[in-house]
Amino acid sequence: MSVEQTLTALAEKINANPHAINGFHAVYHFLLSGEDGGNYQVNFAGDYATYLKGTPDEAKCILELSDANFIKLVEGNLNPTAAFMMGKLKVKGDLGYSLKLQTILNAYQS
């Protein structure tokens, strides 16, 4: 699965049942390296999630990792704390928002 397919599937899951993001507003940037890398923005706005390629809005939290590790993270196959400690994931900005993202991703993993 590609990064864009992963983001599309995640947004569809969240928007179909936004229980984990109700009332939450934040912008995240994902700076991904690798063959399917690039810069992506995910925006949580109340009860709706969107993503786009590029990073036009100011983010509360910026995560840098490889495209393969990003897909593993979203699918629940990468422990974010372990990835951070091993240098596979770099976090800039508000660390509290990175913890909230982990909670959101956990809520939508199948």
C-alpha positions in Angstrom: 0.0 0.0 0.0 1.3 3.5 -0.8 1.4 6.4 1.5 -1.5 8.1 -0.3 -3.6 4.9 -0.1 -2.8 4.6 3.6 -3.8 8.2 4.2 -7.0 7.8 2.1 -8.0 4.7 4.1 -7.2 6.4 7.4 -9.3 9.5 6.5 -12.2 7.3 5.4 -12.1 5.3 8.6 -12.0 8.4 10.7 -14.7 10.2 8.8 -17.0 7.2 8.9 -16.8 7.1 12.7 -15.1 10.2 14.1 -15.5 9.3 17.8 -11.7 9.6 18.5 -11.4 13.1 17.1 -14.6 14.7 18.2 -13.8 18.4 19.1 -10.1 17.9 18.3 -8.5 20.5 16.1 -4.9 20.1 14.9 -2.6 20.0 11.9 0.2 17.4 11.6 3.0 17.4 9.0 4.6 14.1 8.0 8.0 14.6 6.3 8.6 11.2 4.7 11.8 9.8 3.1 12.0 6.9 0.8 10.7 5.9 -2.6 7.1 7.0 -1.8 8.2 9.9 0.4 7.2 13.5 0.4 5.5 16.0 2.6 2.0 15.4 3.8 -0.4 17.3 6.0 -3.2 15.7 8.0 -5.8 18.1 9.4 -8.2 17.1 12.2 -11.1 19.6 12.4 -13.7 18.8 15.0 -15.2 15.6 13.5 -13.6 15.4 10.1 -10.1 14.4 8.9 -8.4 15.5 5.6 -5.0 15.0 4.2 -3.1 16.6 1.3 0.3 16.5 -0.2 2.4 19.4 0.8 2.4 21.3 4.1 0.7 24.7 3.5 -0.7 25.2 7.1 1.2 25.6 10.3 1.4 22.3 12.2 1.2 21.6 15.9 3.4 18.6 15.4 5.9 17.5 12.7 6.9 13.9 12.3 9.9 12.8 10.2 10.2 9.1 9.3 10.5 6.8 6.3 7.6 6.0 4.1 7.7 2.4 5.1 7.8 3.2 8.8 4.9 5.7 8.3 2.7 2.9 6.8 3.7 0.6 9.7 2.9 3.3 12.2 -0.6 3.9 10.7 -1.3 0.2 10.5 -0.2 -0.4 14.1 2.9 -2.4 13.2 5.4 0.1 14.6 5.6 1.2 18.2 6.0 5.0 18.1 7.9 5.2 21.4 10.4 2.5 20.3 10.7 4.1 16.9 11.4 7.5 18.5 14.0 5.9 20.9 15.8 4.1 18.0 15.9 7.3 15.8 13.4 5.9 13.3 11.0 8.7 14.1 11.8 12.3 14.8 9.2 14.6 16.4 9.2 18.4 16.3 6.7 20.7 17.9 4.3 19.8 20.7 5.0 16.3 22.0 1.5 16.2 23.6 0.1 16.3 20.1 2.2 13.3 19.1 0.7 11.3 22.0 -2.8 12.4 20.9 -2.0 11.2 17.4 -0.9 7.8 18.8 -4.3 7.6 20.6 -6.1 8.4 17.3 -4.2 5.9 15.3 -4.8 3.2 17.9 -8.6 3.9 17.7 -8.7 3.2 13.9 -6.3 0.2 13.5 -8.1 -2.9 12.4 
